[in-house]
Amino acid sequence: MKSFDIVTLTVNPSVDKSTHFSGLIAEQKIRCKDPQFDAGGGGINVSKAISRLRGNSLAVFTAGGPVGEMLKDLVTEEKIDFEVIETKTATRENFIAVDDHTNSQYRFGFSGDVLEDSEVEGILETISNLKPKFLVASGSLNEGLSDDFYQKIAEIAKTSNSKLVVDTSGEALKKVLETGAYLIKPNVGELAKLIGVERLEMEEVDDAAKKIIANGGAEIVVVSLGPQGAVLVTKDSCDFVPAPNVAKKSTVGAGDSMVGGMVWALSQNKNLKEVIRWGVACGSAATMNEGTQLFKFEDANRLFEWLKNR
């Protein structure tokens, strides 16, 4: 089998359906425009972002039922290599709708069905056999999947000498820190929970991230600051990058685009200053497109050039 420097894992993928309507009125039928269908889920979106940057990755994900077949077709259309763990339960769908009267975006997400033990083992076995340079575990976990699942992935990554990048939240992320990852990407609220405080002021973010690094939770902590940008922290450095001012149409996939930009830059041996700027550029560029389309290469490249000296 062809080897890949980057492997992404999506345990709980989705087919994302997006549309537009005019006016939200309770108890009345809402007429929607023709839907756009996109392959969704954290790791798949990361692979899509890497592909837009002319990079290559292997997307590993679960799929089941008619929606799962649609998901595979959509990933194929993206020209992304993939490996599927087939499931007896159907792949979930998510729904995103924009009210053209207000430009408000409504996002409806569904939980993934319970995976059978054999399917969970199939995921772990597949990841164990791949041994990539960079392994990205991103997105939510299915109902019934234990909080230590990504920790098991972290243990596999450590055994395989893969650099693990994790983008998740809650107890699943806390468990990963017990084993350790190469890079994690919490937002400020998630970072606060990781160190056991109710909230963090902006001037406290650097020290909070360094506390995680000092405890062996990660080598690099990238803290997403939303419209303000992001900060990349290592044990001996801190680099804040402001988000460029762009016309936002959708925030769906912006975080995944950011991760994709950073992992692609790491795979190209870019320095950390460039890595965080590619991440912010891709994340910001993703907000310029509607629905779940992620970003255009031209937009990301232009924003990176703008950020290079900032």
N, C-alpha and C positions, 0 to 999 in steps of 0.2 A: 504493500500500500504506500502511496505517496506520503512523504513526511511533511509536517507543517511546523513552522516556528511558533505559530499562534493557534491555539485551540480555544474556542468559546463553548461554554456549557450553559444550556437553557433547560432547566428541569421542568419549568411550568410555562411553556410558550403559549402563544395565542395567535389567532387571526384577528387583526384590528380592522374594524369597519368604521369608516368616518364619513360624515355627511354634513350638509348645511340645511338650515330651515329658517323661516322668517316668523319670529314671534312665538314665545312659549306661553301657552294658555292652558290652564288646568282643565281636565275633563273634555278637552276638544281634540279632534284628530289633527296631528301635526304633519303637514305635508313636507317630506324630505326630498332633497335632490338625489340623483343617482349616487350610490355609495362607492367609496374607494376602499379596496381591500389591500392590506399590507401584512407581511409576515412580522409578527411581534414577539416580544419577550426580550429580557435584558441581553442575553448572550447573542441572540440572533441579530438584534439591533447593533451590537458592537461589531459583529462580522460585516453587516451592511455598511457601517461607517468605514471600516478598514477597506472594504472593496471600493468605496467612493474615493479613497485616497490612493487607489491603484495598488493596494496591498492584497495579500492572500491570507486566508485563515480557513480552518476547518470548523464548521458549526456542528456541535453535537447537541441534539435535542430529542425530546420525546414527541410522539405523534400517534394519534389514534382516531378512528372513525372518519366520517366524510370531511369534517373540518381539518383533521390531521392530513388528509390527502391534499386538500386545498393548500395547507401550510407548506407541504413539500413542493407543490407546484410553484408557489410564490417564491420560495427560497431558490428554486431552480431558475426562475426568471431573473433573479438577482445575480446569477452566475457565481454562486457561492458553493464551494464544496461542502458536503455535509454527510453526517452519519446519524442515523435515526435509531432510537430505541422504541420499538413499537409497543403501544399500550392498548389494553382492552377497553379502557374508558376513552371518551372522546376528548379531543383537544378543545380548550375553551375559546370563546370569542370575547372580545372587548368592543365597546361602542363609544365613539367620540362624535359629538355633534356641536356645531357652531351656529349660534343664533346670529344671522346677518343683520338683524336690527340693532343689536348691542355689541356685536363681536365677542360675546361671552362664549367660552368653551365649556362644554359639559362632558365629563369623562366617566364612563361607567365600566367598572372592572369586575370580573367574575373570578371566583377562586377556582383552582384546578382540582379535578376529582382525585380521589385517593389512588395512589399507585400500589400495585401488588408487590410483594417482597421480591419476587423474581425480577420485576422491572427495575426496582431500586438497585438490586445487585448487578443488573445489566448495565446501568449507568456507571457504577463504580468500576466494574470490570473494563468497560470501554475506555474510561479515563486512565485507568492503570496501564493500559496497553499503549497509549499514545506518546507519553513522555515528551511534550513540546517544550520549547524554550520559555514560552509564556502561556499560562493557563488562566483564562478569564472565567470566573464564576459569577454570574450576574442575574439578578431578578428574584422574584418571590418563590416560595416553596409551595408545593401542593398541600391541600388539606391532609392531615394525618402524617405528613413527613416530619420526622423529629428535628428539633432545633439544632442538633449536632451534625446534620447532613453535610453542610459546607465544611464543617470541621474535619469530617472524614475526607473530603476532597483536599483539604489543606494537608492532611497527613500523607495522602497519595502524592501531592505536589512535592512535599519535602523528600519523600523517598525517591522520586523521579528527578530531583534537582530542577524542577520547573519553578519559574517565578510566578507566584500566584497573585492575581489581581482580583479583588473581591468588591462587588458593588451590591450590597444588600443592607438590611437593617435589622434592628431588634435583637432578639436572643440569638438568631442565626449568626449575626455578625459578632456578637459577644463571644460566642463559642469559638469562632475562627481565631480570635485574638489569643485564645489559650494555646493554640498550636503555632500561630504566627503566619503572616502573609507578607508578600513583597510590597504590595500597595493596596490601600483601602481608600474609598471615596465617600466618607460620610458628609452630610450637611451639618450645619452648626447644631441643630437640635439633636441629631443622632450622636454627634460627638459629645455633647453634654451627657447624654444617657450612658455612653460608653465609660465615662470617667466618674459616673455616679453623682452628678449634680443636676439641679433642676434646669438651669439655663447658663449660657455663657455670653459675656459681653465680647465685642469684637476684639478688644485688646487682650482677651484671655485665650483666644483660639490657639495661638502659637504654643503656649505652655501646655495646654490640654493635649494637643497633638504630640508634643514631645514626651509627655508622660506615657502615652501609649507606646511610643517608640522605645523609650527607656525600659519598659516592662516586657519588651520582646514581641509586642502584638503585631508590629509592622515595621518595615524599613522606611517606607514612604507613606505619609498621610496627606491626601489631597482633600481639602475641605471646600465643598461647594458653598458659595455665598449667594447663589441665585443671581439676580440681576446685578449684583455688585462685583461678581467675578469669582475668583477662587484663589486659594493659597496652597502652595506645595511646601510641606515641611519634612525635613530629615533631621537626624540627631544634631547636625551642626549647621543647618541652613534654613532659611524661610524666604519664600518668594511669593509676594502678592501680585496677582495680575487682574487688572480691572476688566470688566466685560465691556466690549465695544457697544456703543449705542446703535441698535438696529431696530428696524420696524418689525415687531413681533406679530406673528400670525398663529403660532402654536408652540406650546412647550413640550408636547409629546415627543419623547425620544431625545431630548436635549442632553440629559444626563448620560444616556447610553452613547450618544455621539461624542461627548466629552471623553468618556472612557476609551472609545474606539480611537479617537485622535491621539490620546496619550500612549496607548499600547502600540499603535502603528509607529509612532515616533520612537518609542523605546526599541522596537524591533529594527529600526533603521539606525540604531546607535546614536540618536540625537542626545545632546546633553539635557539635563533636567530643566534648564531655562527654556529650551525649545519645547520640551515635552509638555510642560504646563501651558505654554502658549498655544501649541497645537490643540490641546484639550479645550481651552477656552474658545479658540477660534471655531472649532467644530461644533461645540455646544451652542454657541451664539448663532452660528450659521443655520443650525437646525431650527431655531425659532423663527427664521425668516420664511419657512415653508408651511403650507397648510397641512392639517391632518397628521399623518404618521410618516411623512415622506423623508424625514431626517434632513440632510443638507446636500447642497450642490458643491462639488469640488471647487468651482471658481469662487464661490462665496467664502468658503473656509480658507482658501489660499490667500485671498485678498485681505481677510481679517487677520490672518497670521502675519502677513507683511506689515500691517498696521501695528500689531502688538509687539513686533520683534524688539523694538527699542524702548518698550515701556515696562 
